Amino acid sequence: MHILLFIYHFLTILGCWFLHFRSPESLEKGVLALGKAWSELLPLSDEELGIDPEFTRPGIIAQLEKFKKEVEDVESYENCKPFKWTT
């Protein structure tokens, strides 16, 4: 889970992270892979993940919602599949 948080943090720090992808297809592939990883991880319990249920899980979910909105706002991503991190 720590690696996913790092990847998310790294991407969002680069205000123009989406420009690093060479094509909408590669952007879509990366976004879908990130969503798949989170959708496989988040069904695990807080105890299994070793996270705080009061702050950490809600914080992760809020950041994923923010990322989803950022992806939807990327003009070159408009015809791609949506970022989906829930099962």
Secondary structure, DSSP 8 states (H G I E B T S, - for coil): -HHHHHHHHHHHHSTTGGGGSSSHHHHHHHHHHHHHHHHHHTTS-HHHHT--TTTHHHHHHHHHHHHHHHHHT-GGGTTS-------
